[in-house]
Amino acid sequence: MSALAAKNHHLWCFNCDENSPGAASADDCEDLAGREGWVLGIDIDGGGGAQYACADCADLLDEAHPVKSLRAMRQETSGGAA
């Protein structure tokens, strides 16, 4: 697998069109983006839908929370077990 194909999962910022760092899986992508300040929130100016935003645009979303993968959320709720 090429290095490019190995990192083909990205998030896209609704405001500035920046891509998050690439990762080999969607879970890894979301966890990495969250550690770098990416958030998921509500874009009330754009119809009220949920959007991803980079750290620079994070304050443009309402009710924004750090991006976190479902894998990480499951680990938190199960006390650390995968």
Contacts in CASP RR format, 6 or more apart in sequence:
PFRMAT RR
TARGET T0000
AUTHOR 0000-0000-0000
METHOD contacts of the structure
MODEL  1
MSALAAKNHHLWCFNCDENSPGAASADDCEDLAGREGWVLGIDIDGGGGA
QYACADCADLLDEAHPVKSLRAMRQETSGGAA
6 24 0 8 1.000
7 21 0 8 1.000
7 22 0 8 1.000
7 23 0 8 1.000
7 24 0 8 1.000
8 22 0 8 1.000
8 24 0 8 1.000
9 22 0 8 1.000
9 23 0 8 1.000
9 24 0 8 1.000
9 25 0 8 1.000
9 26 0 8 1.000
9 28 0 8 1.000
9 29 0 8 1.000
10 19 0 8 1.000
10 20 0 8 1.000
10 21 0 8 1.000
10 22 0 8 1.000
10 23 0 8 1.000
10 29 0 8 1.000
11 19 0 8 1.000
11 20 0 8 1.000
11 29 0 8 1.000
11 30 0 8 1.000
11 33 0 8 1.000
11 38 0 8 1.000
11 52 0 8 1.000
11 67 0 8 1.000
12 18 0 8 1.000
12 19 0 8 1.000
12 20 0 8 1.000
12 52 0 8 1.000
13 19 0 8 1.000
13 20 0 8 1.000
13 38 0 8 1.000
13 52 0 8 1.000
13 53 0 8 1.000
13 54 0 8 1.000
13 57 0 8 1.000
14 43 0 8 1.000
14 51 0 8 1.000
14 52 0 8 1.000
14 53 0 8 1.000
14 57 0 8 1.000
14 61 0 8 1.000
15 53 0 8 1.000
15 54 0 8 1.000
15 57 0 8 1.000
15 60 0 8 1.000
16 54 0 8 1.000
16 56 0 8 1.000
16 57 0 8 1.000
18 54 0 8 1.000
18 56 0 8 1.000
18 57 0 8 1.000
20 29 0 8 1.000
20 32 0 8 1.000
20 33 0 8 1.000
20 36 0 8 1.000
20 38 0 8 1.000
20 52 0 8 1.000
20 54 0 8 1.000
21 29 0 8 1.000
21 32 0 8 1.000
21 33 0 8 1.000
21 36 0 8 1.000
22 29 0 8 1.000
22 32 0 8 1.000
23 29 0 8 1.000
23 32 0 8 1.000
26 69 0 8 1.000
27 69 0 8 1.000
27 70 0 8 1.000
27 71 0 8 1.000
27 72 0 8 1.000
28 69 0 8 1.000
29 69 0 8 1.000
30 67 0 8 1.000
30 68 0 8 1.000
30 69 0 8 1.000
30 72 0 8 1.000
31 67 0 8 1.000
31 68 0 8 1.000
31 69 0 8 1.000
31 71 0 8 1.000
31 72 0 8 1.000
33 52 0 8 1.000
33 67 0 8 1.000
34 66 0 8 1.000
34 67 0 8 1.000
34 68 0 8 1.000
36 55 0 8 1.000
37 54 0 8 1.000
37 55 0 8 1.000
37 58 0 8 1.000
37 66 0 8 1.000
37 67 0 8 1.000
38 52 0 8 1.000
38 53 0 8 1.000
38 54 0 8 1.000
38 55 0 8 1.000
38 58 0 8 1.000
38 66 0 8 1.000
38 67 0 8 1.000
39 52 0 8 1.000
39 53 0 8 1.000
39 55 0 8 1.000
39 58 0 8 1.000
39 61 0 8 1.000
39 64 0 8 1.000
39 65 0 8 1.000
39 66 0 8 1.000
39 67 0 8 1.000
40 50 0 8 1.000
40 51 0 8 1.000
40 52 0 8 1.000
40 53 0 8 1.000
40 61 0 8 1.000
40 64 0 8 1.000
40 65 0 8 1.000
40 66 0 8 1.000
40 67 0 8 1.000
41 50 0 8 1.000
41 51 0 8 1.000
41 52 0 8 1.000
41 53 0 8 1.000
41 61 0 8 1.000
41 62 0 8 1.000
41 63 0 8 1.000
41 64 0 8 1.000
41 65 0 8 1.000
42 48 0 8 1.000
42 49 0 8 1.000
42 50 0 8 1.000
42 51 0 8 1.000
42 61 0 8 1.000
42 62 0 8 1.000
42 63 0 8 1.000
42 64 0 8 1.000
43 49 0 8 1.000
43 50 0 8 1.000
43 51 0 8 1.000
43 60 0 8 1.000
43 61 0 8 1.000
43 62 0 8 1.000
44 62 0 8 1.000
45 60 0 8 1.000
51 61 0 8 1.000
52 67 0 8 1.000
53 60 0 8 1.000
53 61 0 8 1.000
53 64 0 8 1.000
58 64 0 8 1.000
71 82 0 8 1.000
74 82 0 8 1.000
75 81 0 8 1.000
75 82 0 8 1.000
END
